[in-house]
Amino acid sequence: MKKLFLTTILALALLFMATPNLHAVTGTYIDCIHGCPDLIDCNNCCNETFRSILWACDEKRDQCEALCPPGVMYCLDACVMTRNDCLGH
């Protein structure tokens, strides 16, 4: 019985791993992009679906960069990281 249970669990795990990584509109922008194969249409779909989130996160990044002293890369890098965190929510 224990062997059957373990076999069932393994089979279910393999099934979930073999299922394509499709993300619904309820996912995040990052989920959508990570679920895309290298297809422009898929990336465009993610951009269109999450356009308002993408715009808001890009706007926050641009505001952050405007406050960075010229040539201070760690500040600019922090703005990019902030944008990426924003896209993941």
MOPAC internal coordinates of N, CA, C and O (Angstrom, degrees):
PM7 1SCF
backbone

  N    0.0000 0     0.00 0     0.00 0    0    0    0
  C    1.4465 1     0.00 0     0.00 0    1    0    0
  C    1.5320 1   110.74 1     0.00 0    2    1    0
  O    1.2310 1   120.66 1   137.61 1    3    2    1
  N    1.3320 1   116.34 1   -42.39 1    3    2    1
  C    1.4502 1   120.64 1   179.75 1    5    3    2
  C    1.5307 1   110.24 1   -63.56 1    6    5    3
  O    1.2310 1   120.50 1   141.74 1    7    6    5
  N    1.3233 1   116.65 1   -38.26 1    7    6    5
  C    1.4599 1   121.56 1   179.43 1    9    7    6
  C    1.5361 1   110.42 1   -65.44 1   10    9    7
  O    1.2310 1   120.17 1   139.86 1   11   10    9
  N    1.3181 1   117.28 1   -40.14 1   11   10    9
  C    1.4612 1   122.05 1   178.48 1   13   11   10
  C    1.5278 1   110.20 1   -64.12 1   14   13   11
  O    1.2310 1   120.39 1   138.08 1   15   14   13
  N    1.3183 1   116.86 1   -41.92 1   15   14   13
  C    1.4552 1   121.95 1   179.56 1   17   15   14
  C    1.5342 1   110.32 1   -62.22 1   18   17   15
  O    1.2310 1   120.56 1   133.39 1   19   18   17
  N    1.3278 1   116.54 1   -46.61 1   19   18   17
  C    1.4593 1   120.75 1   179.84 1   21   19   18
  C    1.5261 1   111.47 1   -64.62 1   22   21   19
  O    1.2310 1   120.39 1   141.79 1   23   22   21
  N    1.3229 1   116.87 1   -38.21 1   23   22   21
  C    1.4581 1   121.38 1   178.12 1   25   23   22
  C    1.5259 1   110.25 1   -64.56 1   26   25   23
  O    1.2310 1   120.35 1   139.21 1   27   26   25
  N    1.3161 1   116.94 1   -40.79 1   27   26   25
  C    1.4637 1   121.65 1   178.57 1   29   27   26
  C    1.5216 1   110.79 1   -63.98 1   30   29   27
  O    1.2310 1   120.59 1   134.91 1   31   30   29
  N    1.3132 1   116.48 1   -45.09 1   31   30   29
  C    1.4631 1   120.66 1   178.91 1   33   31   30
  C    1.5354 1   110.52 1   -61.46 1   34   33   31
  O    1.2310 1   120.30 1   135.82 1   35   34   33
  N    1.3144 1   117.02 1   -44.18 1   35   34   33
  C    1.4577 1   121.68 1   178.88 1   37   35   34
  C    1.5283 1   110.83 1   -62.19 1   38   37   35
  O    1.2310 1   120.34 1   136.78 1   39   38   37
  N    1.3212 1   116.96 1   -43.22 1   39   38   37
  C    1.4598 1   121.10 1   179.67 1   41   39   38
  C    1.5273 1   111.03 1   -62.74 1   42   41   39
  O    1.2310 1   120.18 1   138.46 1   43   42   41
  N    1.3265 1   117.27 1   -41.54 1   43   42   41
  C    1.4636 1   120.45 1   178.32 1   45   43   42
  C    1.5272 1   111.14 1   -66.09 1   46   45   43
  O    1.2310 1   120.34 1   139.72 1   47   46   45
  N    1.3042 1   116.96 1   -40.28 1   47   46   45
  C    1.4643 1   120.80 1   178.77 1   49   47   46
  C    1.5303 1   110.05 1   -62.25 1   50   49   47
  O    1.2310 1   120.49 1   136.35 1   51   50   49
  N    1.3299 1   116.67 1   -43.65 1   51   50   49
  C    1.4665 1   120.47 1   178.76 1   53   51   50
  C    1.5233 1   111.25 1   -64.97 1   54   53   51
  O    1.2310 1   120.34 1   143.33 1   55   54   53
  N    1.3209 1   116.95 1   -36.67 1   55   54   53
  C    1.4605 1   121.28 1   178.32 1   57   55   54
  C    1.5226 1   110.52 1   -62.83 1   58   57   55
  O    1.2310 1   120.38 1   134.16 1   59   58   57
  N    1.3381 1   116.87 1   -45.84 1   59   58   57
  C    1.4603 1   120.03 1  -179.87 1   61   59   58
  C    1.5247 1   111.67 1   -66.81 1   62   61   59
  O    1.2310 1   120.06 1   145.64 1   63   62   61
  N    1.3183 1   117.48 1   -34.36 1   63   62   61
  C    1.4539 1   120.24 1   179.07 1   65   63   62
  C    1.5248 1   110.90 1   -71.85 1   66   65   63
  O    1.2310 1   119.69 1   149.95 1   67   66   65
  N    1.3061 1   118.20 1   -30.05 1   67   66   65
  C    1.4578 1   121.80 1  -178.38 1   69   67   66
  C    1.5271 1   112.41 1   -83.48 1   70   69   67
  O    1.2310 1   120.26 1   163.18 1   71   70   69
  N    1.3370 1   117.11 1   -16.82 1   71   70   69
  C    1.4550 1   120.98 1  -179.30 1   73   71   70
  C    1.5238 1   109.03 1   -71.66 1   74   73   71
  O    1.2310 1   119.59 1   -45.55 1   75   74   73
  N    1.3240 1   118.38 1   134.45 1   75   74   73
  C    1.4618 1   120.05 1   178.99 1   77   75   74
  C    1.5200 1   110.95 1   -57.81 1   78   77   75
  O    1.2310 1   121.13 1   -33.55 1   79   78   77
  N    1.3110 1   115.45 1   146.45 1   79   78   77
  C    1.4503 1   121.47 1  -177.82 1   81   79   78
  C    1.5215 1   109.20 1   -83.92 1   82   81   79
  O    1.2310 1   120.06 1   -94.85 1   83   82   81
  N    1.3285 1   117.50 1    85.15 1   83   82   81
  C    1.4462 1   122.46 1  -179.24 1   85   83   82
  C    1.5187 1   108.67 1  -102.78 1   86   85   83
  O    1.2310 1   120.73 1   -44.33 1   87   86   85
  N    1.3145 1   116.21 1   135.67 1   87   86   85
  C    1.4499 1   120.15 1  -177.67 1   89   87   86
  C    1.5136 1   109.34 1  -116.64 1   90   89   87
  O    1.2310 1   121.17 1   -47.17 1   91   90   89
  N    1.3003 1   115.36 1   132.83 1   91   90   89
  C    1.4471 1   120.52 1   178.50 1   93   91   90
  C    1.5187 1   109.19 1   -80.06 1   94   93   91
  O    1.2310 1   121.27 1    -8.11 1   95   94   93
  N    1.3004 1   115.17 1   171.89 1   95   94   93
  C    1.4524 1   121.39 1   179.02 1   97   95   94
  C    1.5280 1   110.56 1   -60.33 1   98   97   95
  O    1.2310 1   119.89 1   157.21 1   99   98   97
  N    1.3096 1   117.81 1   -22.79 1   99   98   97
  C    1.4572 1   120.82 1  -179.06 1  101   99   98
  C    1.5244 1   112.61 1   -76.10 1  102  101   99
  O    1.2310 1   119.41 1   170.96 1  103  102  101
  N    1.3447 1   118.73 1    -9.04 1  103  102  101
  C    1.4561 1   121.21 1   177.19 1  105  103  102
  C    1.5169 1   110.46 1   -75.74 1  106  105  103
  O    1.2310 1   120.35 1     9.50 1  107  106  105
  N    1.3159 1   116.93 1  -170.50 1  107  106  105
  C    1.4575 1   120.59 1   177.49 1  109  107  106
  C    1.5211 1   109.80 1   -99.29 1  110  109  107
  O    1.2310 1   120.97 1   -11.43 1  111  110  109
  N    1.3044 1   115.75 1   168.57 1  111  110  109
  C    1.4599 1   121.15 1   176.46 1  113  111  110
  C    1.5236 1   109.83 1   -58.74 1  114  113  111
  O    1.2310 1   120.45 1   135.61 1  115  114  113
  N    1.3191 1   116.74 1   -44.39 1  115  114  113
  C    1.4651 1   121.16 1   179.57 1  117  115  114
  C    1.5317 1   110.60 1   -61.06 1  118  117  115
  O    1.2310 1   120.01 1   138.13 1  119  118  117
  N    1.3460 1   117.58 1   -41.87 1  119  118  117
  C    1.4641 1   120.94 1   176.90 1  121  119  118
  C    1.5238 1   110.47 1   -58.61 1  122  121  119
  O    1.2310 1   121.10 1   135.92 1  123  122  121
  N    1.3117 1   115.49 1   -44.08 1  123  122  121
  C    1.4619 1   120.10 1  -177.85 1  125  123  122
  C    1.5277 1   110.44 1   -62.72 1  126  125  123
  O    1.2310 1   120.15 1   130.73 1  127  126  125
  N    1.3230 1   117.32 1   -49.27 1  127  126  125
  C    1.4689 1   121.34 1  -178.84 1  129  127  126
  C    1.5285 1   110.69 1   -63.38 1  130  129  127
  O    1.2310 1   120.21 1   138.58 1  131  130  129
  N    1.3315 1   117.20 1   -41.42 1  131  130  129
  C    1.4698 1   119.53 1   179.78 1  133  131  130
  C    1.5243 1   111.50 1   -67.49 1  134  133  131
  O    1.2310 1   120.24 1   155.05 1  135  134  133
  N    1.3321 1   117.14 1   -24.95 1  135  134  133
  C    1.4535 1   120.78 1   178.55 1  137  135  134
  C    1.5170 1   113.33 1   -82.36 1  138  137  135
  O    1.2310 1   120.48 1   171.93 1  139  138  137
  N    1.3247 1   116.69 1    -8.07 1  139  138  137
  C    1.4670 1   120.67 1  -178.14 1  141  139  138
  C    1.5199 1   111.39 1   -82.49 1  142  141  139
  O    1.2310 1   120.86 1   -43.80 1  143  142  141
  N    1.3186 1   115.96 1   136.20 1  143  142  141
  C    1.4613 1   116.94 1   163.38 1  145  143  142
  C    1.5327 1   105.84 1   -71.76 1  146  145  143
  O    1.2310 1   119.50 1    -1.40 1  147  146  145
  N    1.2815 1   118.56 1   178.60 1  147  146  145
  C    1.4696 1   120.93 1  -178.32 1  149  147  146
  C    1.5307 1   110.35 1   -76.64 1  150  149  147
  O    1.2310 1   121.17 1  -114.25 1  151  150  149
  N    1.3095 1   115.36 1    65.75 1  151  150  149
  C    1.4582 1   120.76 1   179.63 1  153  151  150
  C    1.5158 1   109.61 1  -121.51 1  154  153  151
  O    1.2310 1   120.81 1   -49.68 1  155  154  153
  N    1.3163 1   116.05 1   130.32 1  155  154  153
  C    1.4665 1   120.99 1  -179.90 1  157  155  154
  C    1.5184 1   110.41 1   -60.79 1  158  157  155
  O    1.2310 1   120.10 1   140.04 1  159  158  157
  N    1.3386 1   117.41 1   -39.96 1  159  158  157
  C    1.4646 1   120.41 1  -178.69 1  161  159  158
  C    1.5265 1   111.35 1   -60.06 1  162  161  159
  O    1.2310 1   120.35 1   139.54 1  163  162  161
  N    1.3123 1   116.94 1   -40.46 1  163  162  161
  C    1.4581 1   121.05 1  -179.53 1  165  163  162
  C    1.5258 1   110.04 1   -66.29 1  166  165  163
  O    1.2310 1   120.23 1   134.51 1  167  166  165
  N    1.3335 1   117.16 1   -45.49 1  167  166  165
  C    1.4623 1   120.50 1   177.81 1  169  167  166
  C    1.5216 1   111.03 1   -61.54 1  170  169  167
  O    1.2310 1   120.49 1   138.91 1  171  170  169
  N    1.3316 1   116.67 1   -41.09 1  171  170  169
  C    1.4608 1   120.52 1   178.04 1  173  171  170
  C    1.5211 1   110.76 1   -63.19 1  174  173  171
  O    1.2310 1   120.49 1   141.82 1  175  174  173
  N    1.3294 1   116.66 1   -38.18 1  175  174  173
  C    1.4605 1   121.08 1   177.85 1  177  175  174
  C    1.5307 1   110.55 1   -62.34 1  178  177  175
  O    1.2310 1   120.63 1   135.33 1  179  178  177
  N    1.3351 1   116.41 1   -44.67 1  179  178  177
  C    1.4639 1   120.04 1   178.06 1  181  179  178
  C    1.5244 1   110.33 1   -61.90 1  182  181  179
  O    1.2310 1   120.61 1   136.43 1  183  182  181
  N    1.3258 1   116.44 1   -43.57 1  183  182  181
  C    1.4617 1   120.14 1   179.84 1  185  183  182
  C    1.5232 1   111.37 1   -62.28 1  186  185  183
  O    1.2310 1   120.58 1   139.55 1  187  186  185
  N    1.3195 1   116.51 1   -40.45 1  187  186  185
  C    1.4661 1   120.72 1   179.64 1  189  187  186
  C    1.5322 1   111.07 1   -69.55 1  190  189  187
  O    1.2310 1   121.02 1   135.67 1  191  190  189
  N    1.3192 1   115.66 1   -44.33 1  191  190  189
  C    1.4658 1   120.09 1  -177.67 1  193  191  190
  C    1.5195 1   111.43 1   -63.56 1  194  193  191
  O    1.2310 1   120.83 1   139.66 1  195  194  193
  N    1.3146 1   116.02 1   -40.34 1  195  194  193
  C    1.4586 1   120.66 1  -175.43 1  197  195  194
  C    1.5330 1   111.35 1  -108.87 1  198  197  195
  O    1.2310 1   120.69 1  -150.46 1  199  198  197
  N    1.3265 1   116.29 1    29.54 1  199  198  197
  C    1.4590 1   120.76 1  -175.18 1  201  199  198
  C    1.5216 1   112.75 1   -55.10 1  202  201  199
  O    1.2310 1   119.25 1   135.72 1  203  202  201
  N    1.3084 1   119.04 1   -44.28 1  203  202  201
  C    1.4596 1   120.54 1  -177.36 1  205  203  202
  C    1.5309 1   111.45 1   -67.70 1  206  205  203
  O    1.2310 1   120.45 1   142.61 1  207  206  205
  N    1.3285 1   116.74 1   -37.39 1  207  206  205
  C    1.4685 1   120.24 1   177.83 1  209  207  206
  C    1.5214 1   109.61 1   -69.11 1  210  209  207
  O    1.2310 1   120.33 1   135.17 1  211  210  209
  N    1.3275 1   116.98 1   -44.83 1  211  210  209
  C    1.4582 1   121.92 1   179.12 1  213  211  210
  C    1.5302 1   110.14 1   -59.11 1  214  213  211
  O    1.2310 1   120.35 1   135.45 1  215  214  213
  N    1.3371 1   116.94 1   -44.55 1  215  214  213
  C    1.4564 1   121.68 1  -179.76 1  217  215  214
  C    1.5250 1   110.20 1   -63.02 1  218  217  215
  O    1.2310 1   120.13 1   133.13 1  219  218  217
  N    1.3304 1   117.35 1   -46.87 1  219  218  217
  C    1.4714 1   120.96 1  -178.55 1  221  219  218
  C    1.5297 1   111.46 1   -62.70 1  222  221  219
  O    1.2310 1   120.37 1   137.89 1  223  222  221
  N    1.3277 1   116.90 1   -42.11 1  223  222  221
  C    1.4658 1   120.51 1  -179.79 1  225  223  222
  C    1.5248 1   111.28 1   -68.66 1  226  225  223
  O    1.2310 1   120.25 1   140.76 1  227  226  225
  N    1.3337 1   117.12 1   -39.24 1  227  226  225
  C    1.4650 1   120.57 1   176.84 1  229  227  226
  C    1.5295 1   110.28 1   -65.52 1  230  229  227
  O    1.2310 1   120.41 1   141.37 1  231  230  229
  N    1.3179 1   116.82 1   -38.63 1  231  230  229
  C    1.4634 1   121.41 1   178.49 1  233  231  230
  C    1.5337 1   110.96 1   -62.97 1  234  233  231
  O    1.2310 1   120.57 1   136.71 1  235  234  233
  N    1.3331 1   116.52 1   -43.29 1  235  234  233
  C    1.4739 1   120.19 1   177.53 1  237  235  234
  C    1.5274 1   110.57 1   -62.80 1  238  237  235
  O    1.2310 1   120.41 1   138.63 1  239  238  237
  N    1.3336 1   116.83 1   -41.37 1  239  238  237
  C    1.4636 1   120.27 1   178.09 1  241  239  238
  C    1.5227 1   110.95 1   -62.40 1  242  241  239
  O    1.2310 1   120.53 1   136.07 1  243  242  241
  N    1.3438 1   116.59 1   -43.93 1  243  242  241
  C    1.4609 1   120.55 1  -179.20 1  245  243  242
  C    1.5251 1   111.30 1   -63.53 1  246  245  243
  O    1.2310 1   120.37 1   140.20 1  247  246  245
  N    1.3354 1   116.90 1   -39.80 1  247  246  245
  C    1.4637 1   120.69 1   177.31 1  249  247  246
  C    1.5196 1   110.44 1   -64.84 1  250  249  247
  O    1.2310 1   120.49 1   138.77 1  251  250  249
  N    1.3213 1   116.68 1   -41.23 1  251  250  249
  C    1.4535 1   121.93 1   178.40 1  253  251  250
  C    1.5257 1   110.08 1   -61.80 1  254  253  251
  O    1.2310 1   120.20 1   132.99 1  255  254  253
  N    1.3229 1   117.23 1   -47.01 1  255  254  253
  C    1.4618 1   121.71 1  -178.78 1  257  255  254
  C    1.5230 1   111.64 1   -63.98 1  258  257  255
  O    1.2310 1   120.25 1   146.03 1  259  258  257
  N    1.3309 1   117.12 1   -33.97 1  259  258  257
  C    1.4611 1   120.86 1   178.90 1  261  259  258
  C    1.5289 1   111.27 1   -64.40 1  262  261  259
  O    1.2310 1   120.20 1   153.15 1  263  262  261
  N    1.3301 1   117.21 1   -26.85 1  263  262  261
  C    1.4586 1   121.43 1   179.79 1  265  263  262
  C    1.5264 1   113.19 1   -87.89 1  266  265  263
  O    1.2310 1   120.37 1   169.25 1  267  266  265
  N    1.3333 1   116.90 1   -10.75 1  267  266  265
  C    1.4618 1   120.14 1  -179.47 1  269  267  266
  C    1.5246 1   110.62 1   -73.91 1  270  269  267
  O    1.2310 1   120.37 1   -42.17 1  271  270  269
  N    1.3327 1   116.90 1   137.83 1  271  270  269
  C    1.4685 1   119.08 1   173.33 1  273  271  270
  C    1.5354 1   109.57 1   -62.22 1  274  273  271
  O    1.2310 1   119.80 1   -33.43 1  275  274  273
  N    1.3166 1   117.99 1   146.57 1  275  274  273
  C    1.4772 1   120.96 1  -178.88 1  277  275  274
  C    1.5283 1   112.05 1   -55.45 1  278  277  275
  O    1.2310 1   121.52 1   -49.55 1  279  278  277
  N    1.3262 1   114.70 1   130.45 1  279  278  277
  C    1.4581 1   121.35 1   174.57 1  281  279  278
  C    1.5172 1   116.34 1    77.69 1  282  281  279
  O    1.2310 1   119.76 1  -174.26 1  283  282  281
  N    1.3237 1   118.06 1     5.74 1  283  282  281
  C    1.4768 1   120.42 1  -179.64 1  285  283  282
  C    1.5280 1   108.06 1   -89.82 1  286  285  283
  O    1.2310 1   121.19 1   -83.64 1  287  286  285
  N    1.3296 1   115.33 1    96.36 1  287  286  285
  C    1.4618 1   121.15 1  -172.43 1  289  287  286
  C    1.5210 1   113.33 1   -66.17 1  290  289  287
  O    1.2310 1   119.40 1   144.47 1  291  290  289
  N    1.3394 1   118.75 1   -35.53 1  291  290  289
  C    1.4667 1   118.34 1  -178.66 1  293  291  290
  C    1.5191 1   110.74 1   -65.11 1  294  293  291
  O    1.2310 1   120.27 1   150.18 1  295  294  293
  N    1.3194 1   117.08 1   -29.82 1  295  294  293
  C    1.4699 1   120.13 1   176.87 1  297  295  294
  C    1.5277 1   109.63 1   -70.41 1  298  297  295
  O    1.2310 1   120.78 1   134.24 1  299  298  297
  N    1.3295 1   116.12 1   -45.76 1  299  298  297
  C    1.4661 1   120.17 1   178.93 1  301  299  298
  C    1.5313 1   110.92 1   -63.16 1  302  301  299
  O    1.2310 1   120.79 1   139.59 1  303  302  301
  N    1.3316 1   116.09 1   -40.41 1  303  302  301
  C    1.4667 1   120.09 1   177.73 1  305  303  302
  C    1.5266 1   111.03 1   -62.62 1  306  305  303
  O    1.2310 1   120.37 1   141.20 1  307  306  305
  N    1.3211 1   116.89 1   -38.80 1  307  306  305
  C    1.4674 1   120.77 1   178.60 1  309  307  306
  C    1.5251 1   110.63 1   -64.38 1  310  309  307
  O    1.2310 1   120.50 1   144.26 1  311  310  309
  N    1.3328 1   116.66 1   -35.74 1  311  310  309
  C    1.4678 1   120.23 1   178.14 1  313  311  310
  C    1.5257 1   110.97 1   -65.59 1  314  313  311
  O    1.2310 1   120.55 1   139.38 1  315  314  313
  N    1.3193 1   116.55 1   -40.62 1  315  314  313
  C    1.4648 1   121.20 1   178.25 1  317  315  314
  C    1.5276 1   109.90 1   -64.95 1  318  317  315
  O    1.2310 1   120.35 1   137.07 1  319  318  317
  N    1.3205 1   116.94 1   -42.93 1  319  318  317
  C    1.4771 1   120.48 1   178.89 1  321  319  318
  C    1.5313 1   110.32 1   -63.67 1  322  321  319
  O    1.2310 1   120.46 1   140.38 1  323  322  321
  N    1.3157 1   116.72 1   -39.62 1  323  322  321
  C    1.4644 1   121.03 1   177.88 1  325  323  322
  C    1.5222 1   110.33 1   -61.50 1  326  325  323
  O    1.2310 1   120.48 1   138.00 1  327  326  325
  N    1.3342 1   116.68 1   -42.00 1  327  326  325
  C    1.4675 1   121.02 1   177.72 1  329  327  326
  C    1.5230 1   110.19 1   -62.02 1  330  329  327
  O    1.2310 1   120.21 1   134.43 1  331  330  329
  N    1.3288 1   117.20 1   -45.57 1  331  330  329
  C    1.4559 1   120.66 1  -179.58 1  333  331  330
  C    1.5255 1   111.32 1   -62.72 1  334  333  331
  O    1.2310 1   120.31 1   140.21 1  335  334  333
  N    1.3331 1   117.01 1   -39.79 1  335  334  333
  C    1.4666 1   119.93 1   175.71 1  337  335  334
  C    1.5182 1   110.95 1   -63.37 1  338  337  335
  O    1.2310 1   120.74 1   140.06 1  339  338  337
  N    1.3257 1   116.18 1   -39.94 1  339  338  337
  C    1.4602 1   121.23 1   178.76 1  341  339  338
  C    1.5265 1   110.85 1   -60.65 1  342  341  339
  O    1.2310 1   120.43 1   137.49 1  343  342  341
  N    1.3329 1   116.77 1   -42.51 1  343  342  341
  C    1.4721 1   120.90 1  -179.10 1  345  343  342
  C    1.5217 1   112.32 1   -66.96 1  346  345  343
  O    1.2310 1   120.48 1   156.92 1  347  346  345
  N    1.3270 1   116.69 1   -23.08 1  347  346  345
  C    1.4615 1   120.44 1  -178.68 1  349  347  346
  C    1.5174 1   114.18 1   -84.81 1  350  349  347
  O    1.2310 1   120.36 1   179.91 1  351  350  349
  N    1.3255 1   116.92 1    -0.09 1  351  350  349
  C    1.4843 1   119.32 1  -178.82 1  353  351  350
  C    1.4876 1   112.10 1  -105.57 1  354  353  351
  O    1.2310 1   120.10 1   180.00 1  355  354  353

